[in-house]
Amino acid sequence: MLKTIQLANGETMAYRKRSGGERPLVLVHGNMTSSKHWDILMEALDDKYTIYAIDLRGFGGSSYHKPITAIKDFSDDVKLFVDAMQLQSFDMIGWSTGGAVCMQFAANCPSHCQRLILLASASTRGYPFYTDLGTGNPASFKRAYSYEEVLVDTSKTKLVQGFYDTKNREGLQSVWNALIYTHQQPSAAEYQEYVEDMLTQRNLAEVYHALNTFNISTVDHEVAKGSQDALLIQIPILVLRGDRDLVITEEMNKELLHDLGNTAQFVSLKDCGHSPLIDDLAQLTAEIEAFLEIGGRNHALKQ
């Protein structure tokens, strides 16, 4: 059941809660999704965890009074949510864009997050956005430098936003079949629920821009200087990426591991794409629970 809570900044955050034991776990979704897309993982995880899956601002049942301009806007909302829920110590899982949100949160709120799992996560150096500047010509692609350059792009922004505006469910499914559900798919009923949920997003271009300009590394890139916030994250981190992920490239994953240093360990999920929840829920659940209990296989082998 979707619940809501008022945040101190005037936004309303929707969330799903699965009651359990004394181990709080906060789940942060990615772009084009919401807390709804965590449903089968929430059911599968051990009942020792009390799970909170949030809808980021502009997704699902959450409000969108003030547009976001950066990933930190999302992470600041997460801080207001955990304060409102009186959660002071917990573990986190961030999926795709949610990984960037969780990294920013962990850097800014070091006493709150105890363990962090990055699932098919955006890089510490963001997710580059290449725009055709509205020409419709792939030959004109360049890295976007501004929100306006993201907004006029026809290859992604206007294409997907057009599906949202016209409630073109088949169009959204075609995107997910090509990039996310390339091998396994949810049941027909689940898939329709997920697509209906995608239609709730109100900030597609803003998220593209926020990811494009995100950079918590020590390395400057074309669009943003590195904030070096990655150096502030000193908790155990598990990085999970499917070996056939078409969204998060190997290079992005290498950047992530390099920038997080020795605090992070990596596990490649076999025969999984960008949604291991659908591709192999059992494998994903086993890796998550092993890490949360004993620090993952790498740590366990040292015992």
C-alpha positions as YAML, in Angstrom:
chain: A
units: angstrom
residues:
- id: 1
  name: MET
  ca: [0.00, 0.00, 0.00]
- id: 2
  name: LEU
  ca: [1.30, 3.44, -0.95]
- id: 3
  name: LYS
  ca: [1.60, 5.86, 1.97]
- id: 4
  name: THR
  ca: [2.56, 9.53, 2.02]
- id: 5
  name: ILE
  ca: [4.39, 11.84, 4.40]
- id: 6
  name: GLN
  ca: [4.83, 15.61, 4.33]
- id: 7
  name: LEU
  ca: [8.43, 16.81, 4.04]
- id: 8
  name: ALA
  ca: [9.79, 19.96, 5.64]
- id: 9
  name: ASN
  ca: [10.39, 21.53, 2.20]
- id: 10
  name: GLY
  ca: [6.68, 21.40, 1.29]
- id: 11
  name: GLU
  ca: [6.91, 18.33, -0.94]
- id: 12
  name: THR
  ca: [4.91, 15.18, -0.22]
- id: 13
  name: MET
  ca: [6.82, 11.92, -0.48]
- id: 14
  name: ALA
  ca: [5.04, 8.66, -1.24]
- id: 15
  name: TYR
  ca: [6.53, 5.40, -0.04]
- id: 16
  name: ARG
  ca: [5.86, 1.73, 0.45]
- id: 17
  name: LYS
  ca: [6.70, -0.01, 3.71]
- id: 18
  name: ARG
  ca: [7.16, -3.71, 4.31]
- id: 19
  name: SER
  ca: [7.20, -4.37, 8.01]
- id: 20
  name: GLY
  ca: [9.83, -6.69, 9.41]
- id: 21
  name: GLY
  ca: [12.55, -6.83, 11.99]
- id: 22
  name: GLU
  ca: [14.88, -4.22, 13.44]
- id: 23
  name: ARG
  ca: [17.05, -3.81, 10.31]
- id: 24
  name: PRO
  ca: [15.79, -0.77, 8.33]
- id: 25
  name: LEU
  ca: [16.51, -0.83, 4.60]
- id: 26
  name: VAL
  ca: [15.79, 2.14, 2.31]
- id: 27
  name: LEU
  ca: [15.29, 1.52, -1.44]
- id: 28
  name: VAL
  ca: [15.75, 4.29, -4.01]
- id: 29
  name: HIS
  ca: [14.49, 3.65, -7.55]
- id: 30
  name: GLY
  ca: [15.80, 4.86, -10.91]
- id: 31
  name: ASN
  ca: [14.53, 6.88, -13.85]
- id: 32
  name: MET
  ca: [11.18, 5.90, -15.43]
- id: 33
  name: THR
  ca: [10.28, 3.87, -12.32]
- id: 34
  name: SER
  ca: [9.13, 4.32, -8.72]
- id: 35
  name: SER
  ca: [8.78, 2.30, -5.53]
- id: 36
  name: LYS
  ca: [6.35, 0.07, -7.44]
- id: 37
  name: HIS
  ca: [9.23, -1.52, -9.38]
- id: 38
  name: TRP
  ca: [10.79, -2.83, -6.16]
- id: 39
  name: ASP
  ca: [7.71, -4.94, -5.35]
- id: 40
  name: ILE
  ca: [9.06, -8.44, -5.97]
- id: 41
  name: LEU
  ca: [12.37, -7.74, -4.23]
- id: 42
  name: MET
  ca: [10.53, -6.38, -1.20]
- id: 43
  name: GLU
  ca: [8.60, -9.64, -1.00]
- id: 44
  name: ALA
  ca: [11.71, -11.78, -1.49]
- id: 45
  name: LEU
  ca: [14.03, -10.24, 1.11]
- id: 46
  name: ASP
  ca: [14.31, -11.79, 4.56]
- id: 47
  name: ASP
  ca: [11.70, -10.56, 7.02]
- id: 48
  name: LYS
  ca: [14.41, -9.38, 9.40]
- id: 49
  name: TYR
  ca: [14.41, -6.18, 7.30]
- id: 50
  name: THR
  ca: [11.86, -3.42, 7.60]
- id: 51
  name: ILE
  ca: [11.87, -1.95, 4.11]
- id: 52
  name: TYR
  ca: [11.06, 1.57, 2.99]
- id: 53
  name: ALA
  ca: [10.80, 2.09, -0.78]
- id: 54
  name: ILE
  ca: [10.33, 5.74, -1.67]
- id: 55
  name: ASP
  ca: [8.97, 7.59, -4.68]
- id: 56
  name: LEU
  ca: [11.42, 10.34, -5.58]
- id: 57
  name: ARG
  ca: [10.06, 13.83, -6.19]
- id: 58
  name: GLY
  ca: [8.14, 13.86, -9.46]
- id: 59
  name: PHE
  ca: [7.63, 10.08, -9.58]
- id: 60
  name: GLY
  ca: [4.82, 7.78, -8.52]
- id: 61
  name: GLY
  ca: [2.68, 9.26, -5.76]
- id: 62
  name: SER
  ca: [5.14, 11.96, -4.70]
- id: 63
  name: SER
  ca: [4.55, 15.64, -5.40]
- id: 64
  name: TYR
  ca: [6.54, 17.81, -7.78]
- id: 65
  name: HIS
  ca: [5.98, 21.37, -6.61]
- id: 66
  name: LYS
  ca: [9.53, 22.56, -7.24]
- id: 67
  name: PRO
  ca: [11.47, 21.15, -10.24]
- id: 68
  name: ILE
  ca: [14.77, 19.46, -9.45]
- id: 69
  name: THR
  ca: [17.96, 20.74, -11.02]
- id: 70
  name: ALA
  ca: [20.52, 18.32, -9.57]
- id: 71
  name: ILE
  ca: [20.79, 14.85, -8.05]
- id: 72
  name: LYS
  ca: [21.36, 16.54, -4.69]
- id: 73
  name: ASP
  ca: [17.77, 17.78, -4.75]
- id: 74
  name: PHE
  ca: [16.67, 14.14, -4.62]
- id: 75
  name: SER
  ca: [19.18, 13.21, -1.90]
- id: 76
  name: ASP
  ca: [18.10, 16.21, 0.17]
- id: 77
  name: ASP
  ca: [14.52, 14.91, -0.09]
- id: 78
  name: VAL
  ca: [15.71, 11.51, 1.14]
- id: 79
  name: LYS
  ca: [17.28, 13.21, 4.16]
- id: 80
  name: LEU
  ca: [14.00, 14.98, 4.92]
- id: 81
  name: PHE
  ca: [12.14, 11.67, 4.54]
- id: 82
  name: VAL
  ca: [14.34, 9.71, 6.95]
- id: 83
  name: ASP
  ca: [14.16, 12.60, 9.43]
- id: 84
  name: ALA
  ca: [10.37, 12.61, 9.19]
- id: 85
  name: MET
  ca: [10.30, 8.83, 9.68]
- id: 86
  name: GLN
  ca: [12.83, 9.12, 12.54]
- id: 87
  name: LEU
  ca: [15.25, 6.74, 10.83]
- id: 88
  name: GLN
  ca: [18.77, 7.38, 12.06]
- id: 89
  name: SER
  ca: [20.71, 4.27, 11.03]
- id: 90
  name: PHE
  ca: [19.91, 2.07, 8.04]
- id: 91
  name: ASP
  ca: [21.21, 0.36, 4.90]
- id: 92
  name: MET
  ca: [20.39, 1.55, 1.38]
- id: 93
  name: ILE
  ca: [19.99, 0.15, -2.12]
- id: 94
  name: GLY
  ca: [20.07, 2.52, -5.07]
- id: 95
  name: TRP
  ca: [19.12, 1.30, -8.53]
- id: 96
  name: SER
  ca: [20.38, 3.15, -11.64]
- id: 97
  name: THR
  ca: [19.65, 6.86, -11.04]
- id: 98
  name: GLY
  ca: [18.87, 5.85, -7.46]
- id: 99
  name: GLY
  ca: [22.50, 4.82, -7.10]
- id: 100
  name: ALA
  ca: [23.62, 8.39, -7.75]
- id: 101
  name: VAL
  ca: [21.04, 9.65, -5.25]
- id: 102
  name: CYS
  ca: [22.26, 7.21, -2.59]
- id: 103
  name: MET
  ca: [25.93, 8.09, -3.16]
- id: 104
  name: GLN
  ca: [25.18, 11.79, -2.75]
- id: 105
  name: PHE
  ca: [23.17, 11.04, 0.38]
- id: 106
  name: ALA
  ca: [25.90, 8.86, 1.88]
- id: 107
  name: ALA
  ca: [28.50, 11.57, 1.22]
- id: 108
  name: ASN
  ca: [26.41, 14.29, 2.85]
- id: 109
  name: CYS
  ca: [24.95, 12.21, 5.71]
- id: 110
  name: PRO
  ca: [27.76, 9.85, 6.76]
- id: 111
  name: SER
  ca: [26.22, 8.81, 10.07]
- id: 112
  name: HIS
  ca: [22.96, 7.55, 8.58]
- id: 113
  name: CYS
  ca: [23.79, 4.97, 5.91]
- id: 114
  name: GLN
  ca: [25.70, 1.97, 7.28]
- id: 115
  name: ARG
  ca: [25.97, -0.15, 4.12]
- id: 116
  name: LEU
  ca: [25.27, 0.82, 0.55]
- id: 117
  name: ILE
  ca: [24.34, -1.37, -2.42]
- id: 118
  name: LEU
  ca: [24.60, 0.16, -5.87]
- id: 119
  name: LEU
  ca: [22.50, -1.83, -8.32]
- id: 120
  name: ALA
  ca: [23.17, -1.11, -12.01]
- id: 121
  name: SER
  ca: [24.13, 2.34, -10.80]
- id: 122
  name: ALA
  ca: [24.97, 5.53, -12.61]
- id: 123
  name: SER
  ca: [28.64, 6.40, -12.35]
- id: 124
  name: THR
  ca: [30.21, 8.68, -9.76]
- id: 125
  name: ARG
  ca: [30.79, 10.83, -12.86]
- id: 126
  name: GLY
  ca: [27.14, 10.82, -13.82]
- id: 127
  name: TYR
  ca: [25.47, 9.53, -16.94]
- id: 128
  name: PRO
  ca: [26.44, 11.47, -20.08]
- id: 129
  name: PHE
  ca: [23.59, 12.77, -22.21]
- id: 130
  name: TYR
  ca: [24.18, 13.17, -25.93]
- id: 131
  name: THR
  ca: [21.71, 15.37, -27.77]
- id: 132
  name: ASP
  ca: [20.86, 15.86, -31.42]
- id: 133
  name: LEU
  ca: [19.93, 19.49, -30.56]
- id: 134
  name: GLY
  ca: [16.50, 18.91, -32.03]
- id: 135
  name: THR
  ca: [17.78, 18.17, -35.52]
- id: 136
  name: GLY
  ca: [16.75, 14.52, -35.58]
- id: 137
  name: ASN
  ca: [20.14, 13.82, -37.13]
- id: 138
  name: PRO
  ca: [22.40, 11.36, -35.23]
- id: 139
  name: ALA
  ca: [25.42, 12.89, -36.95]
- id: 140
  name: SER
  ca: [24.88, 16.07, -34.93]
- id: 141
  name: PHE
  ca: [25.08, 14.36, -31.53]
- id: 142
  name: LYS
  ca: [27.09, 16.21, -28.89]
- id: 143
  name: ARG
  ca: [27.31, 16.12, -25.11]
- id: 144
  name: ALA
  ca: [24.62, 18.39, -23.69]
- id: 145
  name: TYR
  ca: [25.88, 21.37, -21.72]
- id: 146
  name: SER
  ca: [22.57, 22.78, -20.57]
- id: 147
  name: TYR
  ca: [19.04, 21.79, -19.63]
- id: 148
  name: GLU
  ca: [17.81, 23.49, -22.80]
- id: 149
  name: GLU
  ca: [20.01, 21.23, -24.95]
- id: 150
  name: VAL
  ca: [18.56, 18.18, -23.18]
- id: 151
  name: LEU
  ca: [15.02, 19.48, -23.58]
- id: 152
  name: VAL
  ca: [15.16, 19.84, -27.38]
- id: 153
  name: ASP
  ca: [16.69, 16.40, -28.00]
- id: 154
  name: THR
  ca: [14.44, 14.24, -30.19]
- id: 155
  name: SER
  ca: [16.31, 10.92, -29.83]
- id: 156
  name: LYS
  ca: [15.45, 10.40, -26.15]
- id: 157
  name: THR
  ca: [13.80, 13.36, -24.43]
- id: 158
  name: LYS
  ca: [11.08, 14.18, -26.94]
- id: 159
  name: LEU
  ca: [10.63, 10.52, -27.87]
- id: 160
  name: VAL
  ca: [9.97, 9.27, -24.35]
- id: 161
  name: GLN
  ca: [8.18, 12.44, -23.24]
- id: 162
  name: GLY
  ca: [5.93, 11.99, -26.25]
- id: 163
  name: PHE
  ca: [5.05, 8.51, -25.03]
- id: 164
  name: TYR
  ca: [4.24, 10.00, -21.61]
- id: 165
  name: ASP
  ca: [2.15, 12.83, -23.02]
- id: 166
  name: THR
  ca: [0.08, 10.57, -25.28]
- id: 167
  name: LYS
  ca: [0.00, 7.72, -22.74]
- id: 168
  name: ASN
  ca: [1.55, 5.48, -25.38]
- id: 169
  name: ARG
  ca: [2.01, 2.30, -23.36]
- id: 170
  name: GLU
  ca: [3.18, 0.29, -26.36]
- id: 171
  name: GLY
  ca: [5.90, 2.86, -27.04]
- id: 172
  name: LEU
  ca: [7.17, 2.63, -23.46]
- id: 173
  name: GLN
  ca: [7.17, -1.15, -23.65]
- id: 174
  name: SER
  ca: [9.17, -1.02, -26.87]
- id: 175
  name: VAL
  ca: [11.85, 1.04, -25.11]
- id: 176
  name: TRP
  ca: [12.01, -1.35, -22.17]
- id: 177
  name: ASN
  ca: [12.01, -4.43, -24.41]
- id: 178
  name: ALA
  ca: [14.97, -3.00, -26.33]
- id: 179
  name: LEU
  ca: [17.04, -1.85, -23.35]
- id: 180
  name: ILE
  ca: [15.82, -3.42, -20.10]
- id: 181
  name: TYR
  ca: [13.74, -6.58, -20.54]
- id: 182
  name: THR
  ca: [15.84, -7.98, -23.38]
- id: 183
  name: HIS
  ca: [15.70, -11.61, -22.21]
- id: 184
  name: GLN
  ca: [13.21, -11.97, -19.36]
- id: 185
  name: GLN
  ca: [9.99, -10.02, -18.88]
- id: 186
  name: PRO
  ca: [7.58, -9.60, -15.98]
- id: 187
  name: SER
  ca: [4.25, -11.36, -16.21]
- id: 188
  name: ALA
  ca: [1.79, -9.61, -18.50]
- id: 189
  name: ALA
  ca: [-0.15, -8.25, -15.52]
- id: 190
  name: GLU
  ca: [2.99, -7.01, -13.75]
- id: 191
  name: TYR
  ca: [4.32, -5.44, -16.92]
- id: 192
  name: GLN
  ca: [1.13, -3.44, -17.41]
- id: 193
  name: GLU
  ca: [1.32, -2.23, -13.80]
- id: 194
  name: TYR
  ca: [4.93, -1.14, -14.33]
- id: 195
  name: VAL
  ca: [4.04, 0.71, -17.52]
- id: 196
  name: GLU
  ca: [1.14, 2.49, -15.82]
- id: 197
  name: ASP
  ca: [3.60, 3.49, -13.12]
- id: 198
  name: MET
  ca: [6.06, 4.90, -15.68]
- id: 199
  name: LEU
  ca: [3.35, 7.30, -16.83]
- id: 200
  name: THR
  ca: [3.45, 9.05, -13.44]
- id: 201
  name: GLN
  ca: [6.87, 10.62, -14.07]
- id: 202
  name: ARG
  ca: [6.81, 14.42, -14.42]
- id: 203
  name: ASN
  ca: [10.52, 15.28, -14.66]
- id: 204
  name: LEU
  ca: [12.13, 13.27, -17.46]
- id: 205
  name: ALA
  ca: [14.29, 16.04, -18.95]
- id: 206
  name: GLU
  ca: [15.27, 17.31, -15.51]
- id: 207
  name: VAL
  ca: [16.52, 13.86, -14.52]
- id: 208
  name: TYR
  ca: [18.48, 13.51, -17.76]
- id: 209
  name: HIS
  ca: [20.11, 16.89, -17.06]
- id: 210
  name: ALA
  ca: [20.80, 16.08, -13.39]
- id: 211
  name: LEU
  ca: [22.53, 12.84, -14.36]
- id: 212
  name: ASN
  ca: [24.49, 14.56, -17.12]
- id: 213
  name: THR
  ca: [25.90, 17.12, -14.67]
- id: 214
  name: PHE
  ca: [26.40, 14.77, -11.70]
- id: 215
  name: ASN
  ca: [30.04, 14.38, -10.73]
- id: 216
  name: ILE
  ca: [31.21, 13.46, -7.22]
- id: 217
  name: SER
  ca: [34.57, 12.16, -8.43]
- id: 218
  name: THR
  ca: [37.97, 13.87, -8.28]
- id: 219
  name: VAL
  ca: [38.00, 14.07, -12.09]
- id: 220
  name: ASP
  ca: [36.46, 16.96, -14.03]
- id: 221
  name: HIS
  ca: [34.45, 16.02, -17.11]
- id: 222
  name: GLU
  ca: [33.13, 18.04, -20.06]
- id: 223
  name: VAL
  ca: [30.09, 19.35, -18.21]
- id: 224
  name: ALA
  ca: [30.91, 19.45, -14.50]
- id: 225
  name: LYS
  ca: [33.90, 19.72, -12.20]
- id: 226
  name: GLY
  ca: [34.35, 16.86, -9.76]
- id: 227
  name: SER
  ca: [33.02, 17.74, -6.31]
- id: 228
  name: GLN
  ca: [35.24, 15.06, -4.71]
- id: 229
  name: ASP
  ca: [32.28, 14.00, -2.53]
- id: 230
  name: ALA
  ca: [33.05, 10.34, -3.35]
- id: 231
  name: LEU
  ca: [36.01, 10.64, -0.98]
- id: 232
  name: LEU
  ca: [33.56, 11.26, 1.87]
- id: 233
  name: ILE
  ca: [31.89, 7.85, 1.44]
- id: 234
  name: GLN
  ca: [33.73, 5.48, 3.77]
- id: 235
  name: ILE
  ca: [31.09, 2.80, 4.41]
- id: 236
  name: PRO
  ca: [31.07, -0.73, 2.91]
- id: 237
  name: ILE
  ca: [29.68, -0.63, -0.64]
- id: 238
  name: LEU
  ca: [28.56, -3.45, -2.90]
- id: 239
  name: VAL
  ca: [28.46, -2.67, -6.62]
- id: 240
  name: LEU
  ca: [26.22, -4.98, -8.65]
- id: 241
  name: ARG
  ca: [25.99, -4.93, -12.44]
- id: 242
  name: GLY
  ca: [24.48, -7.45, -14.82]
- id: 243
  name: ASP
  ca: [26.94, -8.85, -17.35]
- id: 244
  name: ARG
  ca: [24.64, -7.84, -20.24]
- id: 245
  name: ASP
  ca: [23.45, -4.47, -18.95]
- id: 246
  name: LEU
  ca: [22.77, -2.27, -22.00]
- id: 247
  name: VAL
  ca: [22.22, 0.89, -19.95]
- id: 248
  name: ILE
  ca: [25.22, 1.03, -17.60]
- id: 249
  name: THR
  ca: [28.39, 0.43, -19.57]
- id: 250
  name: GLU
  ca: [31.49, -1.38, -18.32]
- id: 251
  name: GLU
  ca: [33.36, 1.92, -18.50]
- id: 252
  name: MET
  ca: [30.84, 3.62, -16.20]
- id: 253
  name: ASN
  ca: [31.14, 0.73, -13.77]
- id: 254
  name: LYS
  ca: [34.95, 1.01, -13.83]
- id: 255
  name: GLU
  ca: [34.69, 4.72, -13.06]
- id: 256
  name: LEU
  ca: [32.45, 3.94, -10.11]
- id: 257
  name: LEU
  ca: [34.82, 1.35, -8.66]
- id: 258
  name: HIS
  ca: [37.88, 3.53, -9.21]
- id: 259
  name: ASP
  ca: [36.34, 6.59, -7.57]
- id: 260
  name: LEU
  ca: [34.92, 4.72, -4.56]
- id: 261
  name: GLY
  ca: [38.22, 2.94, -3.92]
- id: 262
  name: ASN
  ca: [38.71, 0.20, -1.37]
- id: 263
  name: THR
  ca: [35.34, 0.75, 0.30]
- id: 264
  name: ALA
  ca: [33.64, -0.89, -2.72]
- id: 265
  name: GLN
  ca: [33.53, -4.47, -3.88]
- id: 266
  name: PHE
  ca: [32.08, -5.61, -7.20]
- id: 267
  name: VAL
  ca: [29.94, -8.60, -8.10]
- id: 268
  name: SER
  ca: [28.95, -9.27, -11.70]
- id: 269
  name: LEU
  ca: [25.43, -10.71, -11.91]
- id: 270
  name: LYS
  ca: [25.45, -13.58, -14.38]
- id: 271
  name: ASP
  ca: [23.08, -13.41, -17.36]
- id: 272
  name: CYS
  ca: [21.42, -10.25, -16.07]
- id: 273
  name: GLY
  ca: [20.64, -6.95, -17.74]
- id: 274
  name: HIS
  ca: [19.62, -3.60, -16.25]
- id: 275
  name: SER
  ca: [16.82, -5.19, -14.21]
- id: 276
  name: PRO
  ca: [18.25, -8.14, -12.26]
- id: 277
  name: LEU
  ca: [14.99, -8.16, -10.28]
- id: 278
  name: ILE
  ca: [13.29, -9.61, -13.36]
- id: 279
  name: ASP
  ca: [16.25, -11.47, -14.87]
- id: 280
  name: ASP
  ca: [17.30, -13.42, -11.77]
- id: 281
  name: LEU
  ca: [15.63, -12.42, -8.52]
- id: 282
  name: ALA
  ca: [17.13, -15.34, -6.58]
- id: 283
  name: GLN
  ca: [20.71, -14.44, -7.57]
- id: 284
  name: LEU
  ca: [20.12, -10.78, -6.76]
- id: 285
  name: THR
  ca: [18.52, -11.53, -3.39]
- id: 286
  name: ALA
  ca: [21.37, -13.87, -2.40]
- id: 287
  name: GLU
  ca: [24.02, -11.22, -3.15]
- id: 288
  name: ILE
  ca: [22.11, -8.50, -1.31]
- id: 289
  name: GLU
  ca: [21.53, -10.59, 1.80]
- id: 290
  name: ALA
  ca: [25.12, -11.90, 1.89]
- id: 291
  name: PHE
  ca: [26.47, -8.36, 1.78]
- id: 292
  name: LEU
  ca: [24.06, -6.99, 4.38]
- id: 293
  name: GLU
  ca: [24.84, -9.84, 6.76]
- id: 294
  name: ILE
  ca: [28.59, -10.44, 6.41]
- id: 295
  name: GLY
  ca: [29.86, -7.73, 4.14]
- id: 296
  name: GLY
  ca: [29.65, -9.88, 1.05]
- id: 297
  name: ARG
  ca: [31.74, -12.76, -0.21]
- id: 298
  name: ASN
  ca: [34.99, -10.84, -0.28]
- id: 299
  name: HIS
  ca: [34.69, -9.97, 3.38]
- id: 300
  name: ALA
  ca: [33.51, -13.43, 4.35]
- id: 301
  name: LEU
  ca: [36.54, -15.08, 2.78]
- id: 302
  name: LYS
  ca: [38.80, -13.04, 5.05]
- id: 303
  name: GLN
  ca: [37.14, -14.28, 8.23]
...
